[in-house]
């Protein structure tokens, strides 16, 4: 077994369990115990830890005429965190192909539309009336996508800091993405947002200042 494939798992046994569930989709604790030649109680302890970490989940399934059994499977978090794909490079390759075949303007349009569709729908119901509400909602959405956002609430402005760029490889080559992000933030927050730091130019974070000029 190549333990290094599985990240953030300190015990080799839990790494084996995760890889086993990746290959077999769903198994009972008994199935796992037999495959690893371990006591069922030991396996259940590892499963409990993995479940608390958010990497596996269980459900009841009736097999044949017997009593329902607990089946264990990987969560979506485990699929993305423990078995990462090469998605950024694939997306970058697609953009390069689009630029070569249809021109850079097509890339600009695609990046703009894709970014808008990811966020605008969450602001359309009108439930976020205050600037404070909109800033918090935007931060929550960005955090869901891995941007590691923190907000500093100062007397005259909100400061939004992104400690990770989830689309770093794309942003470095296609700076239009960063421009679309700033434009979208201004639109969603209905405020004159200012970018203060920019990872694509060498800063440690991307940061934005959102002045408290009015209540929209």
C-alpha positions as CSV (number, residue, x, y, z in Angstrom):
1,X,0.0,0.0,0.0
2,X,1.2,3.5,-0.8
3,X,0.3,5.3,2.4
4,X,1.5,8.7,1.1
5,X,-1.6,8.8,-1.2
6,X,-3.8,9.4,1.8
7,X,-3.1,12.8,3.5
8,X,-3.7,13.8,7.1
9,X,-4.1,10.2,8.4
10,X,-1.6,9.5,11.2
11,X,-2.3,5.8,11.4
12,X,-1.5,3.4,8.6
13,X,-4.6,1.3,9.4
14,X,-6.9,4.2,8.8
15,X,-5.1,5.0,5.5
16,X,-5.7,1.4,4.5
17,X,-9.4,1.7,5.4
18,X,-9.8,4.8,3.3
19,X,-8.1,3.3,0.3
20,X,-10.3,0.2,0.7
21,X,-13.5,2.2,0.7
22,X,-12.2,4.2,-2.3
23,X,-11.9,0.9,-4.2
24,X,-15.0,-0.9,-3.0
25,X,-17.4,2.1,-2.5
26,X,-19.1,0.8,0.6
27,X,-18.3,-2.0,3.1
28,X,-19.4,-3.1,6.6
29,X,-17.1,-3.0,9.6
30,X,-17.0,-6.8,9.4
31,X,-15.9,-6.7,5.7
32,X,-13.1,-4.4,6.6
33,X,-12.0,-6.4,9.6
34,X,-11.8,-9.6,7.5
35,X,-9.8,-7.8,4.7
36,X,-7.3,-6.3,7.2
37,X,-7.3,-9.4,9.5
38,X,-8.2,-7.3,12.5
39,X,-10.7,-7.5,15.3
40,X,-14.0,-5.9,14.5
41,X,-13.8,-3.7,17.6
42,X,-10.5,-2.3,16.5
43,X,-11.9,-1.5,13.0
44,X,-14.9,0.2,14.6
45,X,-12.6,2.4,16.6
46,X,-10.8,3.5,13.5
47,X,-14.1,4.1,11.7
48,X,-15.3,6.2,14.6
49,X,-12.2,8.4,14.3
50,X,-12.5,8.7,10.5
51,X,-16.2,9.6,10.9
52,X,-15.4,12.4,13.4
53,X,-12.8,13.7,11.0
54,X,-15.5,13.9,8.3
55,X,-13.9,11.4,6.0
56,X,-16.5,8.6,6.2
57,X,-20.2,8.2,6.9
58,X,-22.5,5.3,7.5
59,X,-26.0,4.3,6.5
60,X,-28.2,1.3,7.1
61,X,-28.9,-1.2,4.3
62,X,-30.9,-4.4,4.3
63,X,-29.2,-7.3,2.6
64,X,-31.3,-10.3,1.8
65,X,-33.6,-11.4,4.6
66,X,-31.3,-10.5,7.4
67,X,-31.3,-7.5,9.7
68,X,-30.1,-4.2,8.3
69,X,-26.4,-3.6,8.5
70,X,-24.3,-0.5,8.8
71,X,-22.4,0.3,5.6
72,X,-19.5,2.7,5.5
73,X,-18.4,4.9,2.6
74,X,-16.2,7.9,1.9
75,X,-17.6,11.4,2.1
76,X,-17.2,14.0,-0.6
77,X,-14.7,15.8,1.7
78,X,-12.5,12.6,1.7
79,X,-12.7,12.3,-2.1
80,X,-11.4,15.8,-2.6
81,X,-9.0,16.2,0.3
82,X,-7.5,12.7,0.5
83,X,-7.5,11.9,-3.2
84,X,-6.9,15.2,-5.0
85,X,-7.1,15.3,-8.8
86,X,-5.2,17.5,-11.3
87,X,-8.2,19.8,-11.8
88,X,-6.4,23.2,-11.9
89,X,-4.0,22.0,-14.6
90,X,-6.8,20.4,-16.6
91,X,-8.9,23.7,-16.4
92,X,-5.8,25.7,-17.4
93,X,-5.3,23.4,-20.4
94,X,-8.9,23.9,-21.4
95,X,-8.5,27.7,-21.2
96,X,-5.3,27.6,-23.3
97,X,-7.1,25.6,-25.9
98,X,-10.0,28.0,-26.0
99,X,-7.7,31.0,-26.3
100,X,-5.8,29.3,-29.2
101,X,-9.0,28.4,-31.1
102,X,-11.5,31.2,-30.3
103,X,-9.3,34.0,-29.0
104,X,-8.7,35.6,-25.6
105,X,-12.0,37.4,-25.5
106,X,-13.8,34.0,-25.3
107,X,-11.6,33.2,-22.3
108,X,-12.6,36.5,-20.7
109,X,-16.3,35.8,-21.2
110,X,-16.0,32.3,-19.9
111,X,-14.2,33.4,-16.7
112,X,-16.6,36.2,-16.1
113,X,-19.7,34.1,-16.6
114,X,-18.4,31.2,-14.6
115,X,-17.5,33.4,-11.6
116,X,-20.8,35.2,-11.7
117,X,-22.9,31.9,-11.8
118,X,-21.0,30.6,-8.7
119,X,-22.0,33.5,-6.5
120,X,-24.8,35.7,-7.8
121,X,-27.6,33.1,-7.2
122,X,-26.9,33.2,-3.4
123,X,-27.6,37.0,-3.3
124,X,-30.7,37.0,-5.5
125,X,-33.4,36.2,-2.9
126,X,-32.9,39.6,-1.2
127,X,-32.4,38.2,2.3
128,X,-29.0,39.9,2.7
129,X,-30.0,43.6,3.1
130,X,-27.1,45.0,5.1
131,X,-23.5,45.3,4.1
132,X,-22.5,43.3,7.1
133,X,-24.8,40.4,5.9
134,X,-23.5,40.5,2.4
135,X,-19.8,40.5,3.5
136,X,-20.4,37.5,5.8
137,X,-22.3,35.6,3.1
138,X,-19.5,36.3,0.5
139,X,-16.9,35.1,3.0
140,X,-18.8,31.9,3.7
141,X,-19.1,31.1,0.0
142,X,-15.4,31.8,-0.6
143,X,-14.5,29.5,2.4
144,X,-16.6,26.7,0.9
145,X,-14.4,26.9,-2.2
146,X,-11.2,26.8,-0.1
147,X,-10.1,30.5,0.0
148,X,-9.5,30.5,3.8
149,X,-11.1,33.9,4.2
150,X,-11.1,36.0,7.4
151,X,-12.9,39.3,8.0
152,X,-11.7,42.2,10.1
153,X,-14.5,44.6,11.1
154,X,-13.0,48.1,11.6
155,X,-14.9,51.3,12.4
156,X,-14.9,52.5,8.8
157,X,-14.5,49.4,6.7
158,X,-14.6,45.6,6.4
159,X,-11.2,44.0,5.5
160,X,-11.5,40.7,3.6
161,X,-8.4,38.6,3.5
162,X,-8.0,35.5,1.3
163,X,-5.2,33.3,2.6
164,X,-5.4,30.8,-0.2
165,X,-6.2,31.2,-3.9
166,X,-8.2,28.2,-4.9
167,X,-7.6,29.0,-8.6
168,X,-3.9,30.0,-8.2
169,X,-2.5,28.4,-11.3
170,X,-5.2,29.9,-13.5
171,X,-5.0,33.4,-11.8
172,X,-1.3,33.6,-12.4
173,X,-1.7,33.1,-16.2
174,X,-5.1,34.7,-16.7
175,X,-5.1,37.8,-14.6
176,X,-8.6,38.6,-16.0
177,X,-9.9,36.2,-13.4
178,X,-8.7,38.5,-10.6
179,X,-10.2,41.5,-12.4
180,X,-13.5,39.7,-12.7
181,X,-13.3,38.8,-9.0
182,X,-12.9,42.5,-8.0
183,X,-15.7,43.6,-10.3
184,X,-18.0,40.9,-8.9
185,X,-17.3,41.8,-5.3
186,X,-18.3,45.4,-6.0
187,X,-21.5,44.2,-7.6
188,X,-22.4,41.7,-4.8
189,X,-21.6,44.0,-2.0
190,X,-22.9,47.2,-3.7
191,X,-19.8,49.0,-2.4
192,X,-16.6,50.5,-3.9
193,X,-14.4,47.6,-3.0
194,X,-10.6,48.2,-3.2
195,X,-8.0,45.5,-3.6
196,X,-5.1,46.2,-1.3
197,X,-2.9,43.0,-1.6
198,X,-2.7,40.5,-4.5
199,X,-1.2,37.0,-4.4
200,X,-0.8,37.0,-8.1
201,X,1.8,39.8,-7.8
202,X,3.7,38.3,-5.0
203,X,1.8,39.3,-1.9
204,X,1.2,36.7,0.9
205,X,-2.6,37.2,0.7
206,X,-5.3,38.8,-1.4
207,X,-7.1,41.5,0.6
208,X,-9.9,43.8,-0.1
209,X,-11.2,46.9,1.7
210,X,-15.0,47.4,1.8
211,X,-15.8,50.9,3.1
212,X,-18.9,51.4,5.2
213,X,-20.1,54.4,3.2
214,X,-23.8,53.6,3.3
215,X,-26.4,51.0,4.1
216,X,-27.6,49.5,0.9
